[in-house]
């Protein structure tokens, strides 16, 4: 022993509390407190009185795992305090204070560790509960989706199915929750599938006539595929302009009104004429077969972009010889145009009509028109015709496919030996011009025309008689099938009728499947009632545990010794006490008894 150093007394080994690892048997039912309206706190059941033989003052039985855990914690604290007191009596004041701090720190660490472990266990339990609740919701939703109108289960002869008209614990709890719950928000109906229409093979074996239904179902699928394909074709066709050529007959007529000499009234009128330009589409054989309701009469002005009537400049002067009409966004369509001027002589007039092309058409350059064989066309048609010419004469560069080697005709038109295909639209722009207007030369005839020898006279019958000239021109109008296609795509009457029939088919098939399940259910019960009832009870027990978040060991629970353990008495007492309090509360609510 070295001098100057004080010998430290030997410390006894501290005893740490030992925790009993008890298996978790589900959440413990809380101690039932006093109920409202009972007139005072009811006495606890046997084995639960404070200070009684079965339960200590803290409320846990002596044989329960919780009680054993509390006892071991107290023993650990007592042993640690004994060790600290003995060491302080044998050592000096400095060493005793140091040992006391050390024991205090160790207790603090132990208590902190136990708290952390408890928190971890609580978190894991909460997580497990959440997962089970999610699984339970999914299972309940799947069962509700497979239930029919009568509320009978649809899982057939599986062990977990109660017989029709018989409720298990799971069904009773579900019914009670539905009775207590308020009105729930209606969920969207499950979308029907084509597979839901198919009859099971067992039904087809039992009913041979059901094969005719399956044949009709196969034919329906083919018909639906054909109709869907045609609808897609119609939609694609409507994206392209559908035009057909029709004859537009133009009527140009003039009416002469003679002047009146000055009479007794002192009124004198000047002779005048009136020119009218009208027109209508000629009905062909195909369109005449359509009903009048489907016919849409277009106004005469809707075919033209502009109209100009040019009269004789010598007769009416430079300021009054032109009559013009041009389309504007706010133009109202009309069935004709009329011009009224004074005069009694023959008048030469020129009618210029500019057609309103939809889509826009262009007049080709003379050289390009001769090369492609077209005079007036739309821009896409012109580019397509030029591409066909390039492919026919193999003008595409074999190495650089985006380039086109111009032949002598294209070189004269585009003034280049080589160009990219992407440059064709820009090079076509100066070669495309506005289409030529339709020119009609007409003579407005005066009141009478005499020949030289006056042997014959060409005159109008009466002062207001008409002289009419007819001209036919080709115009492009929308195809009559386009309207029928649109009406076919937009019609919903047939779709609603088909949807109604589909719902009836689905309901009938569900009824057949439910009857098949009931038949199999009763057949299974008739063959082996004992085995069937046992399997049903096992399945119902499993479902009940899933709903109540109770975890257990099935291998232990199937043995009788498991139910002779000490905790069974406490569990039974708690169960019956809870049931009694529940019945008492229901009775008080029914009788209207309230706590004063």
Secondary structure, 3 states (H helix, E strand, C coil): CCCCCCCCCCCCCCCCCCCCCCCCCCCCCCCCCCCCCCCCCCCCCCCCCCCCCCECCCCCECCCHHHHHHHHHHHHHHHHHHHHHHHHHHCCHHHHHHHHHHHHHHHHHHHHHHHHHHHHHHHHHHHHHHHHHHHHHHHHHHHHHCCCCCCCCCCCCCCCCCCCCCCCHHHHHHHHHHHHCCCCCCCCCCCCCHHHHCCCHHHHHHCCCHHHHHHHHHHHHHHHHHHHHHHHHHHHHHHCCCEEEEEEEEEEEEEEECCCCCCCCCCCCCCEEEEEEEEEECCCHHHHCCCCCCCCCCCHHHHEEEEEEECCHHHHCCCCCEEEEECCCCCCCCCEEEEEEECCCCEEEEEEEEECCCCCEEEECHHHHHHHCCCEEEHHHHHHHHHHHHHHCCCECCCCCCEEECCHHHHHHHCCCEEEHHHHHHHHHCCEECCCCEEEEEEECCCEEECCCCCCEEECCCCCCEEEEEEEEEEEEECHHHHHHHHHHHCCHHHHHHHHHHHHHHHHHHHHHHHHHHHHHHHHHHHCHHHHHHHHHHHHHHHHHHHHCCCCCHHHHCCHHHHHCCHHHHHHHHHHHHHHHHHHHHHHHHHCCCCC
